[in-house]
Amino acid sequence: MKLGKENWDVIIVGTGPSGACLALEIVRQHKKVLLLEKGRADISINIPKMLKNKEMMFIGNGKTLVRGIRTGGTSVLYYGTSYAPPAGLFAKFGIDLSSEVEELKRELPLAPLKDELIGPTAQKIRDSALNLGYAWGKLDKFIYQDLCAPGYFPYEAQWNAIRYVNDAVELGAVLLTCSEVTRVIVNGKKAVGVEATVQGERHKLYASKIVLSAGGLGTAQILQASAINKAGDGFFCDPITIVQGLTEGIEAGNEIPMAAGMIFEKEGFVLTDLTLPKLVYQLFSVQALRPNRVWQHGRTMGIMVKVRDGIGGSIKRRKVHKVFSEADKLKMQQGEGKAREILQHAGAKRLYNTVWTSAHPGGSARIGEVVDPNLKSEYDNLYVCDCSVIPTEWGLPPTLTVLALAKRLAKHLL
């Protein structure tokens, strides 16, 4: 294929949930779709490789941020938890995602876990929280539950965006991995293509429409390189810590994470049970200077505290930087306090917190500032569809929201 000779209907940059969903919706209408993915197909969690590829990076004051640069994006690394898009937040911009959410509920394995699939630590935490008076409820999961059994949670049971990518390719979309887009090609006020390094070679690729779905960091960096300088001026990244303790009488460590939890809307944080994969648990134990806990995975119960941090910091081409505010730190302290209360009531001992990390960066190309309600940029034919368009601080798993935005954008483009 001579890439420079092709004229695509749509080029989509990124294969995370939004890019993959958009590609599938558009190729179903017999359009020529080119998917460009900076990473490659990889479902492993290899910390040294993730540091090298900048899937894991330091963003300031020793804090780390995790994202996915691979086919399927961060959905390959996530825990498959779904929260509905906040209707009021998007209604301010004339955006109603309710019909798209209903479509997705029909398409995807989206439901709370069956009782028998809730693991022993998640159940113990849930019972403790309910006993203390908290509205601790089951969470919707992107999981094919018929592939699971108590204590058995195979990787293939969790939906991720690779499925949409594969479906789109089967219908005729072209996927190029190891393809880094550096900027959008603009003619006057109209986007006409992208410049990219495709598997080591420089190319100019042209299309009638271009959609950036490279994630909260990658999209902002491409927009900046394309002279949209407002992009990357502040972002959120949902800082996380896990309060963990030792328990007796149950076999922990091998269960579906984030089975249940609670949103503390006014306080600005979310709590859920969280059983980490063994390797990640061991890494977090060492980071928290608890090497004696490395071999206690099977006795550990934990609660994740996810904070709705304010928009701040900056994203530049070669640097991502954010220092969390005192308000963010206070939210984390309050969340940790609630988590400790629930764990202690559940009988957990020797509690400690993991170091802060963060995930789901977004809000870097916000609706109403960088893109309009139809996700169009200041250039004609250039759109953005991923976490970067979320218009304000977030604090929730974003997958269902960005999938709904992708379906809505596909209708607009078609």
C-alpha positions as CSV (number, residue, x, y, z in Angstrom):
1,M,0.0,0.0,0.0
2,K,1.4,3.4,-1.0
3,L,0.2,5.4,2.0
4,G,0.8,8.9,0.5
5,K,-1.4,8.0,-2.5
6,E,-4.5,7.0,-0.5
7,N,-7.2,9.5,0.3
8,W,-9.1,8.3,3.3
9,D,-12.6,9.3,4.3
10,V,-11.5,9.4,8.0
11,I,-8.2,9.1,9.7
12,I,-8.5,8.2,13.4
13,V,-5.5,8.7,15.6
14,G,-5.6,6.2,18.5
15,T,-7.3,2.9,19.2
16,G,-8.5,3.3,22.7
17,P,-12.3,3.0,23.4
18,S,-13.3,6.2,21.6
19,G,-11.1,5.7,18.6
20,A,-12.0,2.0,18.2
21,C,-15.7,2.7,18.6
22,L,-15.7,5.5,16.2
23,A,-13.8,3.4,13.6
24,L,-16.3,0.6,13.8
25,E,-19.3,2.9,13.5
26,I,-17.9,4.7,10.5
27,V,-16.6,1.6,8.6
28,R,-20.0,0.0,9.0
29,Q,-21.2,2.8,6.6
30,H,-18.7,1.6,4.0
31,K,-16.3,4.5,4.5
32,K,-12.5,4.2,4.1
33,V,-11.0,4.4,7.6
34,L,-7.4,4.5,8.6
35,L,-6.5,3.8,12.2
36,L,-3.1,5.0,13.4
37,E,-1.8,3.6,16.7
38,K,1.4,4.8,18.3
39,G,1.9,1.6,20.2
40,R,1.5,-2.1,19.2
41,A,-0.6,-5.0,20.2
42,D,0.4,-5.9,23.8
43,I,-1.7,-7.1,26.7
44,S,1.1,-7.6,29.2
45,I,1.8,-5.5,32.3
46,N,5.6,-5.1,32.1
47,I,6.6,-2.2,34.3
48,P,10.1,-1.6,32.9
49,K,8.6,-1.6,29.4
50,M,5.8,0.8,30.4
51,L,8.4,3.2,31.9
52,K,10.4,3.1,28.7
53,N,7.3,3.6,26.5
54,K,6.0,6.4,28.7
55,E,2.9,4.5,29.6
56,M,4.0,5.1,33.1
57,M,5.6,8.5,33.8
58,F,6.5,10.8,36.6
59,I,4.5,14.1,36.6
60,G,5.9,15.9,39.6
61,N,6.7,15.5,43.2
62,G,7.3,11.8,42.8
63,K,3.8,11.1,41.6
64,T,3.2,8.8,38.6
65,L,0.6,8.6,35.9
66,V,-0.4,5.5,34.0
67,R,-1.9,5.3,30.5
68,G,-2.1,2.8,27.6
69,I,-0.1,3.4,24.4
70,R,-1.0,0.2,22.7
71,T,-3.8,-1.3,20.6
72,G,-6.9,-0.9,22.7
73,G,-5.4,2.0,24.7
74,T,-5.9,2.1,28.5
75,S,-8.8,-0.3,28.2
76,V,-6.2,-3.1,28.0
77,L,-5.0,-2.1,31.5
78,Y,-8.2,-1.1,33.2
79,Y,-10.5,-3.0,35.6
80,G,-13.6,-2.9,33.5
81,T,-15.7,-0.6,35.6
82,S,-18.4,1.6,34.2
83,Y,-20.1,4.8,35.4
84,A,-22.8,6.6,33.5
85,P,-21.9,10.0,32.0
86,P,-23.0,12.8,34.3
87,A,-26.1,14.1,32.4
88,G,-26.0,17.5,34.0
89,L,-22.4,18.2,33.1
90,F,-22.9,17.6,29.4
91,A,-26.4,19.2,29.3
92,K,-24.7,22.5,29.9
93,F,-23.3,22.2,26.4
94,G,-26.4,20.9,24.8
95,I,-25.1,17.3,24.8
96,D,-27.4,14.4,25.5
97,L,-25.7,11.0,25.6
98,S,-28.7,9.0,26.8
99,S,-29.5,7.3,23.5
100,E,-25.9,6.4,22.9
101,V,-25.6,4.9,26.4
102,E,-28.6,2.7,25.7
103,E,-27.1,1.5,22.5
104,L,-23.9,0.6,24.3
105,K,-25.9,-1.3,27.0
106,R,-27.4,-3.4,24.2
107,E,-24.0,-4.1,22.6
108,L,-21.7,-4.6,25.5
109,P,-21.5,-7.0,28.5
110,L,-22.5,-4.2,30.9
111,A,-24.0,-5.2,34.2
112,P,-23.2,-5.5,37.9
113,L,-21.6,-8.7,39.0
114,K,-23.7,-11.7,39.9
115,D,-23.6,-12.3,43.6
116,E,-21.6,-15.5,43.2
117,L,-18.8,-13.6,41.3
118,I,-18.2,-11.1,44.1
119,G,-15.0,-12.2,45.8
120,P,-14.6,-12.7,49.5
121,T,-12.7,-9.5,50.2
122,A,-15.1,-7.4,48.1
123,Q,-18.0,-9.0,50.0
124,K,-16.4,-8.4,53.4
125,I,-15.7,-4.8,52.5
126,R,-19.3,-4.3,51.2
127,D,-20.8,-5.8,54.3
128,S,-18.7,-3.6,56.5
129,A,-19.6,-0.4,54.6
130,L,-23.3,-1.2,54.6
131,N,-23.1,-2.0,58.3
132,L,-21.6,1.5,58.9
133,G,-24.4,3.1,56.9
134,Y,-22.7,3.8,53.6
135,A,-24.6,3.4,50.4
136,W,-22.1,0.9,49.0
137,G,-23.5,-0.6,45.9
138,K,-22.5,-3.0,43.1
139,L,-20.8,-1.3,40.1
140,D,-21.5,-2.0,36.4
141,K,-18.7,-4.0,34.8
142,F,-17.6,-4.6,31.2
143,I,-17.3,-8.3,31.8
144,Y,-18.6,-11.5,30.0
145,Q,-19.7,-13.0,33.2
146,D,-20.5,-16.4,31.7
147,L,-16.8,-16.9,31.2
148,C,-16.1,-16.4,34.9
149,A,-16.6,-18.5,38.0
150,P,-16.0,-17.9,41.7
151,G,-12.3,-17.3,42.1
152,Y,-11.8,-17.5,38.3
153,F,-11.5,-14.4,36.2
154,P,-9.7,-15.0,32.9
155,Y,-8.3,-12.1,30.9
156,E,-10.6,-12.7,27.9
157,A,-13.7,-12.3,30.1
158,Q,-13.1,-8.5,30.4
159,W,-14.2,-6.4,27.4
160,N,-11.7,-4.0,26.0
161,A,-11.4,-1.9,22.9
162,I,-9.3,-4.5,21.0
163,R,-12.6,-6.2,20.2
164,Y,-13.9,-3.0,18.4
165,V,-10.6,-2.6,16.6
166,N,-10.7,-6.2,15.3
167,D,-14.3,-5.8,14.2
168,A,-13.5,-2.6,12.4
169,V,-10.5,-4.2,10.6
170,E,-12.6,-7.2,9.6
171,L,-15.1,-4.8,7.9
172,G,-12.3,-3.1,6.0
173,A,-10.7,-0.5,8.2
174,V,-6.9,-0.3,7.9
175,L,-4.9,-0.5,11.2
176,L,-1.2,0.7,11.3
177,T,0.6,0.2,14.6
178,C,3.9,1.8,15.6
179,S,2.6,4.9,13.9
180,E,3.2,8.2,15.7
181,V,1.3,11.3,14.5
182,T,3.3,14.5,15.1
183,R,0.9,17.1,13.7
184,V,-2.2,17.9,11.7
185,I,-1.7,19.2,8.2
186,V,-3.7,22.4,7.7
187,N,-4.6,24.3,4.6
188,G,-5.8,27.7,5.6
189,K,-8.4,26.9,8.3
190,K,-9.1,23.4,7.1
191,A,-7.4,20.2,8.3
192,V,-6.5,18.0,5.3
193,G,-4.3,15.3,6.8
194,V,-1.6,14.3,9.3
195,E,2.1,13.9,9.4
196,A,3.2,10.6,11.0
197,T,6.1,8.3,11.4
198,V,4.7,5.0,10.3
199,Q,6.9,2.0,11.3
200,G,10.0,4.2,11.1
201,E,9.2,6.1,7.9
202,R,7.8,9.6,7.6
203,H,4.5,10.0,5.8
204,K,1.9,12.6,5.0
205,L,-1.5,11.0,5.0
206,Y,-4.7,12.7,3.8
207,A,-8.4,12.4,4.6
208,S,-11.7,14.2,4.4
209,K,-12.0,14.1,8.2
210,I,-9.4,13.7,11.0
211,V,-10.3,12.6,14.5
212,L,-7.7,12.7,17.3
213,S,-8.4,10.0,19.9
214,A,-4.9,9.7,21.2
215,G,-5.8,10.2,24.9
216,G,-5.7,13.1,27.3
217,L,-2.0,13.6,26.9
218,G,-1.3,12.5,23.3
219,T,-4.2,14.5,21.8
220,A,-3.2,17.7,23.5
221,Q,0.4,17.3,22.3
222,I,-0.7,16.8,18.7
223,L,-3.0,19.8,18.9
224,Q,-0.2,22.0,20.3
225,A,2.1,20.9,17.5
226,S,-0.7,22.0,15.1
227,A,-0.8,25.5,16.5
228,I,-3.9,25.0,18.8
229,N,-2.0,26.3,21.8
230,K,-5.0,26.3,24.2
231,A,-4.7,22.5,24.3
232,G,-2.8,21.1,27.3
233,D,-3.4,24.2,29.5
234,G,-4.5,22.2,32.5
235,F,-5.8,18.7,32.9
236,F,-7.1,16.2,35.4
237,C,-5.7,12.8,36.2
238,D,-7.8,11.3,39.0
239,P,-5.1,10.6,41.6
240,I,-5.4,7.2,43.3
241,T,-4.2,5.6,46.5
242,I,-5.1,2.2,47.9
243,V,-5.6,1.6,51.7
244,Q,-4.6,-2.0,52.4
245,G,-4.7,-4.3,55.4
246,L,-4.2,-7.9,56.3
247,T,-7.1,-10.1,57.0
248,E,-7.6,-13.7,58.3
249,G,-10.1,-16.4,57.5
250,I,-10.6,-15.7,53.8
251,E,-8.4,-16.4,50.7
252,A,-7.9,-13.1,49.0
253,G,-6.0,-12.1,45.9
254,N,-7.9,-13.8,43.1
255,E,-11.1,-12.0,42.5
256,I,-12.7,-9.5,40.2
257,P,-11.6,-6.0,41.3
258,M,-13.9,-3.0,41.8
259,A,-17.1,-5.1,42.4
260,A,-18.8,-2.4,44.5
261,G,-18.2,1.0,45.9
262,M,-19.6,4.5,46.5
263,I,-19.4,8.0,45.1
264,F,-18.9,10.7,47.7
265,E,-20.1,13.4,45.3
266,K,-19.9,16.4,47.7
267,E,-16.5,15.4,49.1
268,G,-15.0,14.7,45.7
269,F,-13.9,11.1,45.8
270,V,-14.9,7.5,45.0
271,L,-14.2,4.4,47.1
272,T,-14.3,0.9,45.7
273,D,-12.9,-2.5,46.8
274,L,-9.7,-3.2,44.9
275,T,-7.8,-6.5,44.7
276,L,-4.6,-5.8,42.7
277,P,-2.9,-8.3,40.3
278,K,-0.1,-9.9,42.2
279,L,2.8,-8.2,40.3
280,V,1.2,-4.8,40.7
281,Y,0.5,-5.4,44.4
282,Q,4.2,-6.3,44.9
283,L,5.4,-3.2,43.1
284,F,3.1,-1.0,45.2
285,S,4.2,-2.6,48.4
286,V,7.9,-1.9,47.6
287,Q,7.0,1.7,46.5
288,A,5.3,2.2,49.9
289,L,8.4,0.9,51.7
290,R,6.6,-2.2,52.9
291,P,8.8,-5.0,51.5
292,N,7.6,-7.3,54.3
293,R,4.1,-7.2,52.6
294,V,5.3,-8.4,49.2
295,W,4.4,-12.0,50.0
296,Q,1.1,-11.2,51.7
297,H,-1.0,-10.8,48.5
298,G,-3.4,-13.7,49.5
299,R,-4.1,-12.1,52.9
300,T,-4.6,-8.5,51.7
301,M,-7.9,-6.5,51.3
302,G,-7.9,-3.0,50.0
303,I,-10.0,0.0,49.1
304,M,-9.1,2.3,46.3
305,V,-9.5,6.0,46.9
306,K,-9.9,7.9,43.6
307,V,-10.0,11.7,43.9
308,R,-11.7,14.3,41.6
309,D,-8.7,16.6,41.2
310,G,-9.0,20.1,39.9
311,I,-7.9,21.2,36.4
312,G,-4.2,22.2,36.7
313,G,-0.7,21.6,35.5
314,S,0.3,21.6,31.8
315,I,1.0,19.2,28.9
316,K,3.8,20.0,26.6
317,R,5.4,18.1,23.8
318,R,8.2,16.7,25.9
319,K,6.9,17.3,29.5
320,V,3.8,16.6,31.5
321,H,3.7,18.3,34.8
322,K,1.2,18.6,37.6
323,V,1.4,19.4,41.3
324,F,-1.8,18.5,43.2
325,S,-3.5,21.3,45.1
326,E,-4.1,21.5,48.9
327,A,-7.8,20.9,48.1
328,D,-6.9,17.7,46.2
329,K,-4.7,16.5,49.1
330,L,-7.6,17.2,51.6
331,K,-10.0,15.1,49.4
332,M,-7.5,12.3,49.5
333,Q,-7.1,12.5,53.3
334,Q,-10.8,12.4,53.7
335,G,-11.1,9.4,51.4
336,E,-8.3,7.5,53.2
337,G,-10.1,8.1,56.5
338,K,-13.3,6.6,55.2
339,A,-11.4,3.6,53.7
340,R,-9.6,3.0,57.0
341,E,-12.9,3.1,58.9
342,I,-14.5,0.5,56.6
343,L,-11.4,-1.8,56.6
344,Q,-11.0,-1.7,60.3
345,H,-14.7,-2.5,60.8
346,A,-14.1,-5.4,58.5
347,G,-11.3,-6.7,60.7
348,A,-8.3,-5.7,58.6
349,K,-5.1,-5.1,60.5
350,R,-1.8,-3.2,59.9
351,L,-3.2,-0.7,57.5
352,Y,-1.1,1.4,55.2
353,N,-1.5,3.5,52.1
354,T,0.2,3.0,48.7
355,V,1.9,5.9,47.1
356,W,-0.2,8.2,44.9
357,T,-0.5,7.3,41.3
358,S,-3.0,8.5,38.7
359,A,-4.9,7.4,35.6
360,H,-7.4,8.5,33.0
361,P,-5.8,11.9,32.2
362,G,-8.3,14.2,30.5
363,G,-9.8,17.7,30.3
364,S,-6.9,18.9,28.2
365,A,-8.9,19.9,25.1
366,R,-12.1,20.8,26.9
367,I,-15.6,21.2,25.3
368,G,-16.4,24.9,25.2
369,E,-12.7,25.9,25.1
370,V,-10.8,23.8,22.5
371,V,-13.6,22.0,20.8
372,D,-17.3,22.8,20.3
373,P,-20.2,20.6,21.5
374,N,-19.8,18.5,18.3
375,L,-16.2,18.0,19.2
376,K,-14.9,20.1,16.3
377,S,-11.7,22.1,16.7
378,E,-11.0,25.5,15.3
379,Y,-10.0,23.8,12.1
380,D,-12.7,22.5,9.8
381,N,-12.6,18.7,9.5
382,L,-10.6,18.2,12.6
383,Y,-12.3,16.6,15.6
384,V,-11.3,15.3,19.0
385,C,-12.9,12.3,20.7
386,D,-11.4,11.0,23.9
387,C,-11.0,12.0,27.6
388,S,-9.3,15.3,26.6
389,V,-12.7,16.8,25.7
390,I,-14.3,16.3,29.1
391,P,-15.1,19.8,30.1
392,T,-14.3,19.8,33.8
393,E,-12.7,17.8,36.6
394,W,-13.9,14.2,36.6
395,G,-13.0,11.6,39.2
396,L,-14.8,8.6,37.6
397,P,-13.9,5.8,35.2
398,P,-14.5,7.4,31.8
399,T,-14.9,4.4,29.4
400,L,-18.7,4.5,29.0
401,T,-18.6,8.3,28.6
402,V,-16.0,8.3,25.8
403,L,-17.7,5.4,24.0
404,A,-21.0,7.4,24.1
405,L,-19.2,10.5,22.8
406,A,-17.7,8.4,19.9
407,K,-21.1,7.1,18.9
408,R,-22.5,10.6,19.0
409,L,-19.6,11.9,16.9
410,A,-20.0,9.1,14.3
411,K,-23.7,10.2,13.7
412,H,-22.5,13.8,13.3
413,L,-19.8,12.8,10.8
414,L,-22.0,10.6,8.8
